[in-house]
Amino acid sequence: MFSFLDMVNHYLGYFNISVTLKSRIYTILGALGDAYLFYISYRFLSNGYIPRGLMFLLVAIVLLYFEICNFFYYFTNHQPKFDLTPKLAKALHIANKPKKTQINSQMTGSNVVTNNIPANGMFDDRHVIPAKVECTPDQQQNINQIVTILKSKNLLREDYGGHSDRQLAEVIKATDGKPVFAIGKGVLLPYFDMKRTGDRYVVYAGLNQAEQFPVGEVKRIGLQSIKSIDKENIKFFLASVTLVGGPYKKYGRSTLMEHQKDYEIAIKVAYQKQK
C-alpha cells in the first residue's frame, strides 16, 4: 500500500496541481487503503487469528479517525470538534513560536510596499487615510488584466517572498493564524489616477498613462461618505493604489493549505482643508 502511495506521489509531482486537490486525492487513496486493512483484520479474525486480527483492526480504526478528520477539512474546509491533532501538535511542541525579529525578516520581500515611493509623490502621513472602493464586474476584469500585465513584466511575483512552507507556517502560527499572501502585503501599482465624473470619483490604474483602466469608484473616505465630504471645504488627492489579495496560504490541521482570493485594490487618499 505504501509503495502504491509513493508511486502516486511520484507521478503527481509531474502535474502542476494545487495542494488542496493533491490532499483530496491522498485522502481518497488513504480511505481505500484503510478499507483494505479492515478487510484484512476481518479475514484474520474469521480464521481464528485473534491477536493479529485485533492489531490490524485497532490500526484501521485509528486511521479511520484521521481519515474522517481529513474529509472534514479537505472537502468541507471545516475542522471537526473531535479533531485532536492541534492539541497533540501543541503538546509535542511541533511548531515553535519564532522570535519577533525572525518574523519581521521572513515577512519582508520584494513585493512588500513599505519601502516603495508612490507614483503620485509623497504626502504627510498625518493627512493620509484609507478609503473604501467598490468595483463593478467589468472593473474587476480590468484588475485581473492589470495582474496579467504585471506578471508578464515580472513586476508581480506570487512566490511568498521566497520563503519555504516551514517558514510560512511559523509566521502564521506566531500571528494567530493570519494567512500569508503570495505577493506579501501588497504591490504598489506603477501608475494610478483619480478622475471625477459628475459626483463620482473613479480610480484608474495600470502600467502607465497609456495603459490605464478604471478599477473602482471611491465610496467612502475614512468614516465619511464621498457625498458628505463633497459638501465640506476639503480637497483630497489619490496618494496610493495597492494591489492586494491573490493566492494565500493558511495553516491547516497538519500542513499549509493554499487558497485563492480575487485580486483587489486598496487606496489611500491625502486630504487638505481649503482656506
Backbone as CSV, one residue per row, in Angstrom:
resi,resn,N_x,N_y,N_z,CA_x,CA_y,CA_z,C_x,C_y,C_z
1,MET,0.837,-1.204,0.000,0.000,0.000,0.000,0.871,1.253,0.000
2,PHE,1.933,1.246,0.839,2.803,2.420,0.906,3.577,2.600,-0.402
3,SER,3.939,1.475,-1.038,4.621,1.577,-2.329,3.706,2.197,-3.369
4,PHE,2.419,1.836,-3.307,1.448,2.399,-4.244,1.294,3.901,-4.021
5,LEU,1.188,4.331,-2.741,1.061,5.757,-2.434,2.307,6.525,-2.857
6,ASP,3.465,5.917,-2.673,4.709,6.567,-3.094,4.750,6.731,-4.603
7,MET,4.244,5.737,-5.325,4.197,5.826,-6.779,3.240,6.929,-7.226
8,VAL,2.078,7.026,-6.558,1.115,8.078,-6.884,1.718,9.450,-6.617
9,ASN,2.400,9.582,-5.486,3.034,10.852,-5.147,4.092,11.232,-6.180
10,HIS,4.815,10.233,-6.680,5.856,10.483,-7.679,5.247,11.011,-8.975
11,TYR,4.145,10.384,-9.423,3.543,10.799,-10.685,2.773,12.116,-10.554
12,LEU,2.201,12.384,-9.386,1.515,13.663,-9.188,2.486,14.833,-9.231
13,GLY,3.744,14.565,-8.943,4.745,15.624,-8.995,4.976,16.161,-10.397
14,TYR,4.562,15.400,-11.418,4.721,15.870,-12.792,3.656,16.890,-13.179
15,PHE,2.584,16.983,-12.392,1.479,17.857,-12.733,1.463,19.063,-11.794
16,ASN,1.124,20.218,-12.355,1.044,21.449,-11.575,-0.383,21.589,-11.023
17,ILE,-0.657,20.913,-9.920,-1.983,20.960,-9.307,-1.863,21.563,-7.919
18,SER,-2.987,22.072,-7.429,-2.982,22.761,-6.143,-2.769,21.779,-5.001
19,VAL,-2.320,22.321,-3.869,-2.093,21.492,-2.688,-3.408,20.893,-2.202
20,THR,-4.504,21.661,-2.312,-5.801,21.174,-1.855,-6.248,19.951,-2.640
21,LEU,-6.138,20.025,-3.984,-6.538,18.892,-4.826,-5.676,17.671,-4.546
22,LYS,-4.374,17.896,-4.382,-3.476,16.773,-4.095,-3.831,16.123,-2.756
23,SER,-4.183,16.941,-1.761,-4.551,16.407,-0.451,-5.849,15.607,-0.535
24,ARG,-6.779,16.068,-1.364,-8.027,15.311,-1.546,-7.770,13.954,-2.179
25,ILE,-6.842,13.926,-3.146,-6.505,12.642,-3.788,-5.893,11.688,-2.769
26,TYR,-4.970,12.212,-1.945,-4.358,11.371,-0.922,-5.391,10.886,0.089
27,THR,-6.361,11.732,0.423,-7.393,11.342,1.391,-8.232,10.183,0.855
28,ILE,-8.610,10.273,-0.429,-9.407,9.194,-1.043,-8.598,7.898,-1.110
29,LEU,-7.329,8.015,-1.507,-6.479,6.819,-1.567,-6.266,6.225,-0.181
30,GLY,-6.111,7.107,0.820,-5.955,6.610,2.189,-7.188,5.879,2.678
31,ALA,-8.385,6.365,2.274,-9.629,5.694,2.662,-9.711,4.297,2.044
32,LEU,-9.267,4.173,0.792,-9.256,2.854,0.151,-8.287,1.917,0.856
33,GLY,-7.114,2.436,1.233,-6.145,1.609,1.959,-6.665,1.194,3.324
34,ASP,-7.384,2.112,3.990,-7.945,1.786,5.297,-9.024,0.720,5.179
35,ALA,-9.824,0.803,4.117,-10.847,-0.230,3.891,-10.184,-1.596,3.699
36,TYR,-9.038,-1.605,3.037,-8.309,-2.862,2.848,-7.813,-3.428,4.176
37,LEU,-7.382,-2.545,5.091,-6.952,-3.004,6.412,-8.118,-3.621,7.189
38,PHE,-9.310,-3.026,7.075,-10.489,-3.602,7.723,-10.777,-5.002,7.166
39,TYR,-10.596,-5.149,5.859,-10.817,-6.460,5.237,-9.810,-7.478,5.756
40,ILE,-8.537,-7.067,5.867,-7.502,-7.982,6.365,-7.799,-8.392,7.805
41,SER,-8.188,-7.417,8.634,-8.488,-7.742,10.031,-9.680,-8.690,10.126
42,TYR,-10.668,-8.503,9.253,-11.825,-9.408,9.245,-11.392,-10.830,8.866
43,ARG,-10.516,-10.934,7.873,-10.072,-12.253,7.440,-9.286,-12.955,8.552
44,PHE,-8.424,-12.210,9.259,-7.667,-12.796,10.361,-8.595,-13.254,11.480
45,LEU,-9.570,-12.437,11.846,-10.490,-12.794,12.927,-11.365,-13.982,12.554
46,SER,-11.829,-13.999,11.300,-12.700,-15.106,10.878,-11.955,-16.436,10.785
47,ASN,-10.634,-16.381,10.615,-9.830,-17.603,10.535,-9.176,-17.963,11.856
48,GLY,-9.542,-17.267,12.936,-9.074,-17.640,14.256,-7.788,-16.982,14.702
49,TYR,-7.215,-16.079,13.908,-6.001,-15.369,14.317,-6.413,-14.099,15.073
50,ILE,-6.867,-14.308,16.314,-7.466,-13.212,17.081,-6.478,-12.085,17.391
51,PRO,-5.296,-12.361,17.991,-4.379,-11.254,18.330,-3.980,-10.412,17.117
52,ARG,-3.610,-11.122,16.031,-3.194,-10.372,14.843,-4.376,-9.623,14.224
53,GLY,-5.539,-10.230,14.236,-6.716,-9.562,13.692,-7.077,-8.317,14.483
54,LEU,-6.998,-8.409,15.836,-7.298,-7.249,16.674,-6.277,-6.128,16.460
55,MET,-5.015,-6.513,16.231,-3.984,-5.495,15.989,-4.276,-4.722,14.705
56,PHE,-4.604,-5.447,13.634,-4.944,-4.780,12.376,-6.226,-3.951,12.517
57,LEU,-7.175,-4.456,13.299,-8.428,-3.729,13.490,-8.191,-2.422,14.230
58,LEU,-7.316,-2.475,15.249,-7.009,-1.257,16.005,-6.344,-0.209,15.118
59,VAL,-5.384,-0.658,14.295,-4.710,0.265,13.379,-5.701,0.862,12.389
60,ALA,-6.615,0.036,11.882,-7.602,0.513,10.913,-8.547,1.542,11.545
61,ILE,-8.925,1.344,12.814,-9.819,2.288,13.495,-9.123,3.637,13.706
62,VAL,-7.840,3.578,14.114,-7.084,4.830,14.300,-6.959,5.582,12.982
63,LEU,-6.639,4.862,11.912,-6.523,5.507,10.606,-7.868,6.046,10.129
64,LEU,-8.953,5.351,10.474,-10.291,5.813,10.099,-10.601,7.154,10.754
65,TYR,-10.170,7.306,12.005,-10.382,8.572,12.708,-9.709,9.727,11.959
66,PHE,-8.447,9.525,11.554,-7.738,10.582,10.833,-8.318,10.792,9.434
67,GLU,-8.826,9.738,8.823,-9.451,9.880,7.509,-10.708,10.749,7.604
68,ILE,-11.506,10.528,8.643,-12.718,11.339,8.831,-12.351,12.803,9.034
69,CYS,-11.307,13.058,9.822,-10.853,14.437,10.037,-10.385,15.057,8.725
70,ASN,-9.681,14.264,7.922,-9.208,14.776,6.631,-10.366,15.101,5.700
71,PHE,-11.384,14.261,5.678,-12.543,14.524,4.829,-13.235,15.818,5.247
72,PHE,-13.351,16.036,6.541,-13.954,17.276,7.023,-13.151,18.483,6.544
73,TYR,-11.839,18.393,6.692,-11.009,19.568,6.421,-10.824,19.826,4.922
74,TYR,-10.489,18.789,4.155,-10.153,18.988,2.751,-11.365,19.086,1.833
75,PHE,-12.512,18.522,2.266,-13.682,18.542,1.398,-14.759,19.527,1.870
76,THR,-14.721,19.930,3.131,-15.705,20.893,3.625,-15.057,22.183,4.111
77,ASN,-13.710,22.212,4.184,-12.967,23.376,4.668,-13.325,23.738,6.111
78,HIS,-13.739,22.736,6.890,-14.058,22.928,8.305,-13.274,21.918,9.135
79,GLN,-13.012,22.300,10.362,-12.296,21.419,11.271,-13.282,20.850,12.285
80,PRO,-13.431,19.514,12.372,-14.406,18.934,13.305,-14.015,19.168,14.757
81,LYS,-15.018,19.196,15.622,-14.777,19.459,17.036,-13.991,18.332,17.710
82,PHE,-14.096,17.113,17.157,-13.415,15.976,17.774,-11.993,15.789,17.243
83,ASP,-11.488,16.768,16.476,-10.127,16.680,15.948,-9.137,17.020,17.055
84,LEU,-8.298,16.067,17.406,-7.329,16.239,18.494,-5.930,16.586,18.006
85,THR,-5.720,16.654,16.678,-4.360,16.881,16.178,-3.771,18.235,16.590
86,PRO,-4.559,19.334,16.634,-3.941,20.592,17.101,-3.432,20.504,18.535
87,LYS,-4.186,19.805,19.404,-3.755,19.645,20.796,-2.497,18.774,20.879
88,LEU,-2.446,17.732,20.033,-1.268,16.872,20.027,-0.044,17.640,19.545
89,ALA,-0.238,18.472,18.489,0.883,19.264,17.980,1.377,20.260,19.021
90,LYS,0.436,20.837,19.770,0.822,21.790,20.810,1.532,21.087,21.966
91,ALA,1.043,19.892,22.329,1.651,19.153,23.435,3.049,18.662,23.085
92,LEU,3.250,18.330,21.810,4.548,17.818,21.372,5.490,18.933,20.914
93,HIS,5.006,20.189,20.943,5.816,21.341,20.535,6.341,21.177,19.115
94,ILE,5.434,20.794,18.210,5.850,20.575,16.825,6.204,21.882,16.135
95,ALA,5.435,22.936,16.387,5.707,24.230,15.762,6.039,25.236,16.842
96,ASN,7.293,25.608,16.967,7.708,26.592,17.958,7.442,28.001,17.455
97,LYS,7.115,28.883,18.363,6.840,30.259,18.007,8.140,31.002,17.770
98,PRO,8.331,31.551,16.555,9.585,32.229,16.272,9.652,33.577,16.949
99,LYS,10.872,34.101,17.041,11.053,35.397,17.645,10.509,36.480,16.725
100,LYS,10.239,37.640,17.345,9.653,38.735,16.586,10.569,39.195,15.467
101,THR,11.878,39.243,15.740,12.816,39.674,14.713,12.855,38.689,13.561
102,GLN,12.678,37.415,13.884,12.664,36.399,12.839,11.437,36.560,11.962
103,ILE,10.287,36.873,12.579,9.053,37.067,11.814,9.213,38.233,10.856
104,ASN,9.773,39.328,11.347,9.922,40.511,10.511,10.821,40.227,9.314
105,SER,11.895,39.455,9.531,12.798,39.153,8.429,12.143,38.236,7.422
106,GLN,11.221,37.355,7.877,10.556,36.444,6.957,9.494,37.151,6.137
107,MET,8.878,38.183,6.704,7.770,38.833,6.021,8.226,39.942,5.088
108,THR,9.485,40.322,5.122,9.963,41.360,4.216,10.363,40.723,2.910
109,GLY,9.823,41.221,1.805,10.135,40.673,0.494,10.042,41.753,-0.561
110,SER,10.337,41.382,-1.791,10.365,42.358,-2.868,8.985,42.903,-3.179
111,ASN,7.913,42.189,-2.788,6.570,42.632,-3.108,5.929,43.449,-2.004
112,VAL,6.591,43.636,-0.871,6.027,44.422,0.215,6.168,45.898,-0.120
113,VAL,5.119,46.673,0.170,5.057,48.036,-0.338,5.629,49.065,0.622
114,THR,6.174,48.650,1.779,6.539,49.606,2.805,7.627,50.566,2.361
115,ASN,8.533,50.147,1.482,9.648,50.997,1.093,9.479,51.607,-0.290
116,ASN,8.340,51.369,-0.954,8.126,51.905,-2.283,7.597,53.329,-2.213
117,ILE,7.997,54.156,-3.179,7.525,55.531,-3.248,6.373,55.599,-4.247
118,PRO,5.197,56.096,-3.845,4.055,56.176,-4.765,4.353,57.060,-5.962
119,ALA,3.691,56.713,-7.091,3.923,57.469,-8.321,3.397,58.897,-8.209
120,ASN,2.453,59.152,-7.343,1.877,60.483,-7.185,2.627,61.346,-6.192
121,GLY,3.808,60.924,-5.749,4.594,61.722,-4.833,4.360,61.347,-3.388
122,MET,4.987,62.102,-2.500,4.906,61.853,-1.067,3.928,62.820,-0.411
123,PHE,3.196,62.313,0.580,2.247,63.116,1.341,2.544,62.963,2.827
124,ASP,2.103,63.927,3.590,2.228,63.881,5.041,1.345,62.762,5.576
125,ASP,1.949,61.806,6.278,1.186,60.658,6.788,0.050,61.081,7.709
126,ARG,0.173,62.229,8.329,-0.880,62.698,9.230,-2.136,63.083,8.476
127,HIS,-1.998,63.317,7.163,-3.139,63.719,6.342,-3.481,62.672,5.285
128,VAL,-3.075,61.445,5.519,-3.371,60.348,4.593,-4.212,59.303,5.312
129,ILE,-5.349,58.947,4.729,-6.256,57.965,5.334,-6.720,56.973,4.269
130,PRO,-7.067,55.758,4.668,-7.585,54.779,3.705,-8.993,55.135,3.252
131,ALA,-9.332,54.704,2.071,-10.653,54.944,1.503,-11.239,53.630,0.996
132,LYS,-12.553,53.576,0.967,-13.243,52.373,0.508,-13.572,52.499,-0.976
133,VAL,-13.283,51.434,-1.710,-13.521,51.417,-3.151,-14.451,50.253,-3.491
134,GLU,-15.393,50.505,-4.363,-16.256,49.448,-4.889,-16.017,49.329,-6.384
135,CYS,-16.031,48.092,-6.875,-15.786,47.894,-8.310,-16.883,47.029,-8.917
136,THR,-17.184,47.297,-10.163,-18.161,46.531,-10.923,-17.492,45.278,-11.488
137,PRO,-18.265,44.330,-12.011,-17.635,43.152,-12.636,-16.669,43.516,-13.759
138,ASP,-16.999,44.554,-14.547,-16.090,44.970,-15.618,-14.794,45.534,-15.033
139,GLN,-14.913,46.300,-13.961,-13.713,46.844,-13.321,-12.872,45.741,-12.687
140,GLN,-13.533,44.686,-12.174,-12.795,43.541,-11.640,-12.009,42.849,-12.745
141,GLN,-12.595,42.774,-13.935,-11.879,42.207,-15.077,-10.668,43.063,-15.436
142,ASN,-10.814,44.388,-15.280,-9.676,45.274,-15.542,-8.552,45.022,-14.542
143,ILE,-8.922,44.783,-13.280,-7.906,44.469,-12.270,-7.177,43.177,-12.634
144,ASN,-7.948,42.175,-13.059,-7.332,40.904,-13.467,-6.411,41.098,-14.673
145,GLN,-6.804,41.999,-15.585,-5.964,42.273,-16.752,-4.667,42.952,-16.340
146,ILE,-4.753,43.866,-15.375,-3.544,44.524,-14.868,-2.615,43.507,-14.220
147,VAL,-3.190,42.545,-13.476,-2.387,41.491,-12.853,-1.632,40.694,-13.913
148,THR,-2.331,40.362,-14.993,-1.687,39.618,-16.090,-0.540,40.410,-16.701
149,ILE,-0.750,41.713,-16.892,0.296,42.568,-17.462,1.507,42.627,-16.532
150,LEU,1.253,42.816,-15.230,2.353,42.910,-14.269,3.139,41.607,-14.204
151,LYS,2.438,40.473,-14.300,3.128,39.184,-14.299,4.026,39.049,-15.527
152,SER,3.518,39.470,-16.678,4.308,39.349,-17.910,5.547,40.230,-17.873
153,LYS,5.470,41.330,-17.112,6.612,42.240,-16.980,7.489,41.879,-15.776
154,ASN,7.166,40.787,-15.108,7.899,40.342,-13.918,7.857,41.386,-12.794
155,LEU,6.759,42.139,-12.743,6.559,43.120,-11.688,5.679,42.578,-10.574
156,LEU,5.146,41.382,-10.761,4.292,40.750,-9.755,4.706,39.291,-9.633
157,ARG,5.231,38.919,-8.479,5.720,37.558,-8.261,4.939,36.914,-7.124
158,GLU,4.282,35.827,-7.446,3.494,35.091,-6.447,4.362,33.987,-5.849
159,ASP,5.427,34.380,-5.165,6.415,33.408,-4.682,6.554,33.404,-3.162
160,TYR,5.644,34.092,-2.460,5.689,34.149,-0.988,7.037,34.672,-0.469
161,GLY,7.619,35.569,-1.232,8.883,36.159,-0.804,10.038,35.172,-0.788
162,GLY,9.877,34.024,-1.466,10.928,33.018,-1.495,11.014,32.173,-0.236
163,HIS,10.017,32.258,0.649,10.048,31.517,1.907,9.489,30.102,1.725
164,SER,10.009,29.175,2.492,9.544,27.795,2.455,8.246,27.658,3.252
165,ASP,7.552,26.537,3.048,6.313,26.297,3.778,6.563,26.230,5.284
166,ARG,7.707,25.739,5.659,8.014,25.654,7.098,8.147,27.045,7.708
167,GLN,8.811,27.949,6.990,8.935,29.323,7.479,7.579,30.012,7.530
168,LEU,6.772,29.808,6.477,5.439,30.425,6.442,4.566,29.895,7.573
169,ALA,4.679,28.592,7.859,3.882,28.009,8.938,4.243,28.626,10.284
170,GLU,5.515,28.885,10.511,5.938,29.501,11.763,5.405,30.930,11.879
171,VAL,5.436,31.649,10.756,4.924,33.022,10.763,3.426,33.030,11.038
172,ILE,2.681,32.128,10.400,1.231,32.066,10.586,0.895,31.698,12.023
173,LYS,1.641,30.760,12.590,1.423,30.378,13.984,1.661,31.558,14.916
174,ALA,2.700,32.308,14.630,3.074,33.423,15.514,2.162,34.630,15.365
175,THR,1.387,34.691,14.292,0.478,35.818,14.069,-0.974,35.402,14.240
176,ASP,-1.192,34.404,15.127,-2.548,33.958,15.476,-3.350,33.484,14.273
177,GLY,-2.697,32.790,13.364,-3.408,32.165,12.253,-3.696,33.061,11.071
178,LYS,-3.130,34.264,11.038,-3.386,35.149,9.901,-2.735,34.573,8.649
179,PRO,-3.452,34.567,7.520,-2.878,33.990,6.297,-1.740,34.832,5.750
180,VAL,-0.890,34.196,4.961,0.218,34.879,4.292,-0.065,34.850,2.793
181,PHE,-0.046,36.023,2.173,-0.348,36.118,0.745,0.919,35.950,-0.087
182,ALA,0.728,35.414,-1.290,1.869,35.135,-2.161,2.599,36.402,-2.574
183,ILE,1.886,37.536,-2.654,2.531,38.792,-3.060,2.909,39.641,-1.850
184,GLY,2.799,39.086,-0.651,3.129,39.841,0.548,2.001,40.762,0.958
185,LYS,2.349,41.906,1.518,1.339,42.852,1.993,0.649,43.589,0.860
186,GLY,1.232,43.559,-0.316,0.626,44.237,-1.453,1.679,44.756,-2.406
187,VAL,1.249,45.108,-3.603,2.146,45.634,-4.637,1.619,46.991,-5.070
188,LEU,2.456,48.003,-4.940,2.091,49.349,-5.363,2.055,49.403,-6.888
189,LEU,0.924,49.849,-7.449,0.780,49.873,-8.901,1.654,50.966,-9.512
190,PRO,2.219,50.702,-10.707,3.139,51.664,-11.325,2.488,53.010,-11.650
191,TYR,1.205,52.970,-12.076,0.523,54.211,-12.434,-0.902,54.170,-11.910
192,PHE,-1.371,55.301,-11.392,-2.763,55.404,-10.947,-3.201,56.862,-10.975
193,ASP,-4.513,57.048,-11.086,-5.069,58.391,-11.170,-6.526,58.322,-10.707
194,MET,-7.080,59.454,-10.363,-8.483,59.545,-9.965,-9.150,60.647,-10.778
195,LYS,-10.247,60.307,-11.425,-10.953,61.256,-12.271,-12.388,61.425,-11.765
196,ARG,-12.819,62.677,-11.776,-14.174,62.980,-11.312,-15.111,63.107,-12.506
197,THR,-16.221,62.360,-12.424,-17.255,62.421,-13.446,-18.587,62.705,-12.750
198,GLY,-19.026,63.971,-12.783,-20.214,64.356,-12.035,-19.930,64.309,-10.551
199,ASP,-20.667,63.462,-9.829,-20.420,63.284,-8.391,-19.712,61.970,-8.101
200,ARG,-19.133,61.359,-9.122,-18.434,60.089,-8.975,-16.935,60.303,-9.098
201,TYR,-16.189,59.588,-8.236,-14.728,59.622,-8.267,-14.247,58.228,-8.671
202,VAL,-13.768,58.110,-9.903,-13.360,56.819,-10.460,-11.834,56.711,-10.414
203,VAL,-11.357,55.565,-9.929,-9.922,55.300,-9.837,-9.463,54.568,-11.093
204,TYR,-8.372,55.058,-11.688,-7.762,54.437,-12.856,-6.376,53.932,-12.456
205,ALA,-5.989,52.803,-13.019,-4.670,52.240,-12.713,-4.200,51.414,-13.893
206,GLY,-2.894,51.171,-13.910,-2.316,50.380,-14.985,-0.811,50.441,-14.972
207,LEU,-0.216,50.055,-16.110,1.235,50.047,-16.216,1.784,51.456,-16.422
208,ASN,1.066,52.269,-17.178,1.457,53.651,-17.424,0.225,54.437,-17.854
209,GLN,0.421,55.704,-18.219,-0.719,56.542,-18.581,-1.395,56.056,-19.849
210,ALA,-0.633,55.431,-20.741,-1.205,54.926,-21.987,-1.992,53.637,-21.778
211,GLU,-1.665,52.898,-20.720,-2.347,51.629,-20.434,-2.993,51.702,-19.052
212,GLN,-4.034,52.499,-18.939,-4.748,52.642,-17.684,-6.197,52.215,-17.866
213,PHE,-6.770,51.658,-16.792,-8.125,51.131,-16.846,-8.884,51.563,-15.590
214,PRO,-10.187,51.763,-15.694,-10.967,52.037,-14.483,-11.051,50.787,-13.605
215,VAL,-10.689,50.931,-12.342,-10.615,49.766,-11.451,-11.526,49.897,-10.219
216,GLY,-12.230,50.995,-10.075,-13.118,51.133,-8.927,-13.596,52.553,-8.745
217,GLU,-14.566,52.695,-7.868,-15.137,54.007,-7.561,-15.049,54.254,-6.058
218,VAL,-14.570,55.422,-5.678,-14.423,55.774,-4.273,-15.804,56.012,-3.667
219,LYS,-16.090,55.318,-2.569,-17.387,55.440,-1.910,-17.291,56.116,-0.550
220,ARG,-16.217,55.825,0.168,-16.025,56.413,1.486,-14.572,56.810,1.676
221,ILE,-14.367,57.863,2.426,-13.029,58.275,2.817,-13.003,58.319,4.334
222,GLY,-12.234,57.423,4.914,-12.284,57.281,6.362,-13.641,56.750,6.774
223,LEU,-14.332,57.486,7.644,-15.667,57.093,8.095,-16.772,57.870,7.407
224,GLN,-16.416,58.773,6.497,-17.415,59.617,5.846,-17.668,59.166,4.418
225,SER,-18.921,59.320,3.980,-19.249,59.016,2.595,-18.691,60.099,1.688
226,ILE,-18.485,59.749,0.431,-17.905,60.697,-0.513,-18.832,61.880,-0.742
227,LYS,-20.138,61.667,-0.636,-21.095,62.756,-0.851,-21.038,63.782,0.271
228,SER,-20.873,63.307,1.503,-20.803,64.247,2.629,-19.506,65.047,2.602
229,ILE,-18.426,64.428,2.160,-17.153,65.146,2.070,-17.205,66.190,0.965
230,ASP,-17.942,65.882,-0.100,-18.061,66.805,-1.221,-18.669,68.142,-0.799
231,LYS,-19.505,68.101,0.241,-20.178,69.316,0.698,-19.292,70.154,1.612
232,GLU,-18.226,69.572,2.109,-17.332,70.286,3.013,-16.206,70.960,2.244
233,ASN,-15.517,71.836,2.921,-14.421,72.592,2.307,-13.116,71.802,2.388
234,ILE,-13.148,70.586,1.792,-11.998,69.686,1.840,-11.662,69.218,0.423
235,LYS,-10.396,69.240,0.111,-9.918,68.734,-1.167,-9.066,67.501,-0.900
236,PHE,-9.245,66.465,-1.695,-8.463,65.253,-1.467,-7.817,64.771,-2.757
237,PHE,-6.714,64.032,-2.589,-5.913,63.548,-3.707,-5.647,62.058,-3.512
238,LEU,-5.442,61.380,-4.619,-5.112,59.957,-4.568,-3.639,59.803,-4.194
239,ALA,-3.376,59.198,-3.045,-2.000,59.068,-2.551,-1.349,57.762,-2.982
240,SER,-2.096,56.662,-2.968,-1.520,55.372,-3.365,-2.626,54.402,-3.755
241,VAL,-2.288,53.503,-4.672,-3.188,52.413,-5.081,-2.370,51.127,-5.029
242,THR,-2.774,50.231,-4.157,-2.027,49.000,-3.920,-2.846,47.782,-4.329
243,LEU,-2.201,46.853,-4.999,-2.845,45.601,-5.375,-2.702,44.609,-4.227
244,VAL,-3.823,44.075,-3.750,-3.816,43.125,-2.640,-4.634,41.888,-3.026
245,GLY,-4.518,40.841,-2.207,-5.270,39.616,-2.451,-4.457,38.600,-3.226
246,GLY,-5.159,37.757,-3.985,-4.494,36.710,-4.759,-4.304,35.434,-3.957
247,PRO,-3.411,34.554,-4.378,-3.180,33.291,-3.654,-2.655,33.555,-2.248
248,TYR,-3.110,32.732,-1.308,-2.609,32.855,0.061,-2.600,31.479,0.713
249,LYS,-1.800,31.364,1.758,-1.692,30.111,2.495,-2.057,30.344,3.949
250,LYS,-2.734,29.360,4.511,-3.010,29.377,5.940,-2.799,27.980,6.485
251,TYR,-2.546,27.913,7.766,-2.172,26.650,8.375,-3.405,25.775,8.605
252,GLY,-3.339,24.539,8.118,-4.431,23.603,8.318,-4.190,22.727,9.524
253,ARG,-4.730,21.533,9.485,-4.580,20.611,10.613,-3.132,20.159,10.756
254,SER,-2.509,19.836,9.643,-1.148,19.310,9.725,-0.210,19.896,8.677
255,THR,-0.734,20.710,7.784,0.104,21.279,6.738,-0.496,22.585,6.262
256,LEU,0.252,23.311,5.459,-0.258,24.558,4.891,-1.207,24.251,3.742
257,MET,-2.256,25.051,3.655,-3.218,24.918,2.567,-3.224,26.211,1.765
258,GLU,-3.210,26.093,0.441,-3.243,27.278,-0.414,-4.659,27.512,-0.910
259,HIS,-5.093,28.750,-0.832,-6.414,29.149,-1.282,-6.269,30.311,-2.256
260,GLN,-7.362,30.633,-2.934,-7.333,31.693,-3.929,-8.357,32.767,-3.579
261,LYS,-7.942,34.016,-3.645,-8.819,35.150,-3.424,-8.681,36.107,-4.595
262,ASP,-9.783,36.783,-4.949,-9.713,37.743,-6.039,-8.751,38.874,-5.696
263,TYR,-8.025,39.313,-6.702,-7.189,40.487,-6.512,-8.075,41.720,-6.362
264,GLU,-7.686,42.611,-5.461,-8.429,43.837,-5.212,-7.454,45.007,-5.152
265,ILE,-8.011,46.212,-5.098,-7.164,47.384,-4.913,-7.499,48.022,-3.569
266,ALA,-6.471,48.488,-2.913,-6.616,49.237,-1.665,-6.018,50.613,-1.899
267,ILE,-6.773,51.657,-1.585,-6.292,53.001,-1.870,-6.195,53.828,-0.595
268,LYS,-5.335,54.823,-0.663,-5.231,55.830,0.386,-5.308,57.205,-0.253
269,VAL,-5.965,58.117,0.407,-6.100,59.464,-0.122,-5.503,60.462,0.861
270,ALA,-4.973,61.536,0.319,-4.485,62.648,1.122,-5.512,63.769,1.053
271,TYR,-5.823,64.370,2.185,-6.832,65.423,2.222,-6.213,66.742,2.648
272,GLN,-6.839,67.809,2.222,-6.346,69.144,2.548,-7.536,70.070,2.686
273,LYS,-7.578,70.769,3.808,-8.654,71.730,4.033,-8.335,73.014,3.281
274,GLN,-9.315,73.451,2.481,-9.121,74.653,1.700,-9.427,75.897,2.530
275,LYS,-8.651,76.944,2.295,-8.855,78.203,3.016,-10.044,78.938,2.412
